[in-house]
Amino acid sequence: MAVVLNRHVVLLTFAFTRFCSAGNLVANREHQTGDIPAIAKYFGTKTRYEEINPYLLNDILFVNKTPLRLQQDCSPVHISAVIRHGTRYPTAKNVKKMIAIYNLAEKRKHRGRGLVDYINHWDMWYNDTMDGQLVEKGRDDHRNLAVRLATAYPSLFSEDSFRDCRMKFITSSKHRCVDSTLSFIEGLVKKYWKMQDRRKDMHCQLEVNDELMRFFDKCERFVVDVEENKTALQQVDLFKTKPEMQGVLDKVASLLDIAASDITADLVEAAFYMCSYDLSIRNLKSPWCQLFDQEDAKVLEYANDLKQYWKRGYGHEINSKSSCTLFHDLFRRLDKAVEESERSGTVSEPAAFQIGHAETLLPLLSLMGFFKDETPLTADNFAQQWGRVFRTGHIVPYASNLVFILHRCEGSYRLQLLLNEKPLSFPQMDDPAPEYQHVKNLYSNLLEGCDFKKECKLPSAIGAVNPIIHEL
């Protein structure tokens, strides 16, 4: 694929050549369930997609259509999906922390046996040039997701719609999102439609739109009140001093034969995530995994969830309100599909796919009222939150996806919602596919308000807003 980058549009010429990056340096091994560490489901935003849909380990293209069928006699007319990028390398910032904990352990190799020796026979292969790039597994995440969605709703994925550029592809400007989008398209072209002509004259537009997919960068109030506010995440900082976290730190220090004064919560989290990256990128059970049992993993999972809750979720109102633009964009597409279907029976844009980040999805889900616990997550209620619904590893793993399917039924239109290919009920609604107008009534306050400019405007000029670099 030859890609030409403009300010807002990427023009794609489908020559079907392999798109290469650092992600291709690591071989993609077959999944073996026996190699999966017991702590794999506690990695939060760094969780593999297969942990929440384990049946994919046996058949990566399997689609269970039974829970997707509607009781009513309906036909799908439009699909819109907001999708997180696929599996990626750690960012340069995280690599530095990983190298730091590795170096601490490496200094003890002359004294250590067993686990310490095992870790010191593990090569530090991460480097800061990787910096969050998509890996080959991440490309497969999107290739295969594209095939599964098309298999589930084939009438919305016609080859003619694609050739006529009636399928919309929107992405964040970040390379891992652009590469994920290209892989999603490649999955449709090569694996689903199996196009053989490889014509070079098929041109479609891949839109780069950070106003939609990185709205958090553009929301001044969020940047100032949350991103750059040292007190906004005080619950996260406080939890690092609690006995639960201190117990994990002491245990890791003991296992690595490191002085407790040399270990920090950030370094322990770096070791924890080396286990996750080795699993998700290389499909290996890393020796770093042996530092943690499931009780340790639950503590570290809560630390990550606490951060996302206060930075991207319900902790601060502006977190969710920053996604107003994306919320309105989704419903404008749905409204347009209803209008066109009513008028002519056909929809000009049967499918739209928007690829972004975990922090694209979490604020939107929070705005729409999903995964809201009765009691806020704090540094003091870890034990009480064991049954919480706000679990980022279950909600936004790599390649997580929120999918809206509009159906034309007898006498009405219905909206079906899927999260990670599973039905998700709208708040206060039991119907798996309620009437579209009922959904609009549910969100009437947001549809009539939720003005991004008003919500994100600072009360007074505080200064220029710096771009956010801590995306997931």
HELIX and SHEET records of a PDB file:
HELIX    1   1 THR A   33  ASP A   35  5                                   3    
HELIX    2   2 ALA A   40  TYR A   42  5                                   3    
HELIX    3   3 GLY A   44  LYS A   46  5                                   3    
HELIX    4   4 TYR A   49  ILE A   52  1                                   4    
HELIX    5   5 PRO A   54  LEU A   57  5                                   4    
HELIX    6   6 THR A   66  LEU A   68  5                                   3    
HELIX    7   7 ALA A   92  GLU A  106  1                                  15    
HELIX    8   8 LEU A  115  ASN A  120  1                                   6    
HELIX    9   9 GLU A  136  ALA A  152  1                                  17    
HELIX   10  10 PRO A  154  LEU A  156  5                                   3    
HELIX   11  11 GLU A  159  ARG A  163  1                                   5    
HELIX   12  12 HIS A  175  GLU A  186  1                                  12    
HELIX   13  13 GLY A  187  TYR A  192  3                                   6    
HELIX   14  14 ASP A  210  MET A  213  1                                   4    
HELIX   15  15 PHE A  215  LYS A  218  1                                   4    
HELIX   16  16 GLU A  220  PHE A  222  1                                   3    
HELIX   17  17 VAL A  223  GLU A  227  3                                   5    
HELIX   18  18 GLN A  234  PHE A  239  1                                   6    
HELIX   19  19 PRO A  243  LEU A  255  1                                  13    
HELIX   20  20 ALA A  260  ASP A  262  5                                   3    
HELIX   21  21 ALA A  265  ARG A  282  1                                  18    
HELIX   22  22 PRO A  287  LEU A  291  5                                   5    
HELIX   23  23 GLN A  294  LYS A  311  1                                  18    
HELIX   24  24 GLU A  317  LYS A  321  1                                   5    
HELIX   25  25 CYS A  324  SER A  344  1                                  21    
HELIX   26  26 ALA A  358  LEU A  367  1                                  10    
HELIX   27  27 ALA A  383  GLN A  385  5                                   3    
HELIX   28  28 THR A  392  ILE A  395  1                                   4    
HELIX   29  29 TYR A  436  LEU A  442  1                                   7    
HELIX   30  30 SER A  444  GLU A  448  1                                   5    
HELIX   31  31 PHE A  452  CYS A  456  1                                   5    
SHEET    1   A 9 ALA A   2  LEU A   5  0                                        
SHEET    2   A 9 VAL A   9  THR A  13 -1                                        
SHEET    3   A 9 HIS A 203  VAL A 208 -1                                        
SHEET    4   A 9 MET A 167  THR A 171  1                                        
SHEET    5   A 9 ALA A 351  GLY A 356  1                                        
SHEET    6   A 9 CYS A  74  ARG A  84  1                                        
SHEET    7   A 9 ASN A 401  CYS A 409 -1                                        
SHEET    8   A 9 SER A 412  LEU A 419 -1                                        
SHEET    9   A 9 LYS A 422  PRO A 423 -1                                        
END                                                                             
